Amino acid sequence: MLTEEDIVDKFFYQYPDHPELLQAEQPFAEILANTSSDAHESFASSTSILMPSQGNGTDFMVSRCQVQYPAFFLNGTGIAEASGLVFPIPSESSTRTDMLSSMAFFRGMEEANRFLPADNVMVAGRGRKKRPGMDGEVEAGLGRSSKQITVLPRCVQEEEEATALEMLDRLVLNGYDAHPGEMQEVVRVTLEDKENKSAIGRRGRRGARHTVVTDLETLLIRCAEAVSSNDVHGASKLLERIKWHSSPTGDAKQRLAHYFSQGLEARLAGTGSRLYRALMEKHTLTVGLIKAFHLHMAACCSMKVGLLFAINTICKAVAGRRKLHIVHYGITTGFQWPDLLRLLANREGGPPQVRITGINTPRPGLRPAQIMEEAGDRLGNCAKQFGVPFEFRAVASKPEDVRAEDLHIDPDEVLVVNSMYEFRTLMDESLTFDMVSPRDMVLNNISKMRPAVFVQSLVNGPYSAAFFMTRFRHALYYFTALFDVMENTVPRDNDQRLLVERDMLARSAINMIACEGADRVERPQNYKEWQARNERAGLRQLPLDPDVVLMLKDQVKSRYHKHFMISEDHRWLLQGWKGRVLYAHSTWASQVID
């Protein structure tokens, strides 16, 4: 009732002669009745009250407030008429009485005028300021008083979605070229700008940057130690210092510290799972995500090397055969396979029949396999254009639940199993110590499929330790390298770089820092640990093709930053940045030889 704006009016209308109201009005009526005419005149002159004037209309003004009775409202009887409504107009005989009953109101109006804003603020309704967005307009900011949410018109949303789908189809058809158009220009200009700087300037900046890096790294480690020991006071003080020196638009270390501090703060407050879910649910326009992924392909060679490694391996495996079956763990948009379909279409003797089975964790909602089904439609259109017989099947299930007999494997097919950086999210023994871990279950199922080749690309991130501080230090060094890649290849003011760092890098780091138990989905291991797992599951490692390795080295050297490296270690193809191994690739087959 207190917040209802017209409560006073309703009360007066319902109880016009209420005894308590009459009793409350009595003292004021006596005061008005005893007021002298001199006081009336003094008040009238001080408040600029204009009495009814002779003429075509009547003005009644109080300071800045003015009410006008137009001429056509007046009739000869001193009554204003309009649209069937009758308004009495004060006559000279009743003017003094009316003034007596209105003095308190006008005095309040005069006092209130002193507090009115100087600018022209419109008033809508009873006592409410009319803001610019009240007449159907959406306010630009979402402050505390705003109850409207910015919503794009349906036509704009549909146009944006159509543009995004058209762009996605075009990129899938073209195979996500590593240096497309504007992204190639962004990376090229950045590299040229860094190459043209003087040696003295580079040394000066490098020295200053090293000071900031060392300071922020030390602060982050000290803060992580305070968080792990539940030192709320000490961790809060360190977080304040880190936030003061960090920024999502600063240099590489400042950006990394910005996101790491978010993870530490959430872990300290016990809201890590909530923060990670909010980040995953954060809506970003599809066009922006595609451009961000495009930029990442142009700036970092990790995805391109993985694609070329898998495609060339599969082409060798299917040489001279008529049927190909690819089991793809973690398929999303299907961007991996148009290049392969194009190569198979131009193969001497004609293309083989291609069947792809996509496996991915079901999405919540009515269509758990929607992303995979859309990927199948895109790949089907590509295969039709290239003239390749094609079949696609989507399996919405957890990877560890898919068995070999669920895939309808044909003995006449060349079976290839592929996983690109997806196994890092499989749960390990830390949660399943009394049973077989999901990682071993997936590898056991792959071994039972008896594939001609299993192409495995891994995130070589040794930050899956059970102890938080060990995990934090490894993650800090790993993500330092990833943010440094973006610092050396993309300008700081590039919008797509912010999306790459927030949606592709920061989410993983925050999940690793702030979450525990089943909520921690980021669990990468180094390639030597995966090698031991694969061998326990009954898989044997295949040697690397020297021609493929040489081709990949030439690609990286000619098209990417000089600090990217390609090397080999015990039949593993390693990718890294400034000497740190970030990704690893290998090929495997069943130990049972047909």
Disulfide bonds with the S-S distance in Angstrom:
none
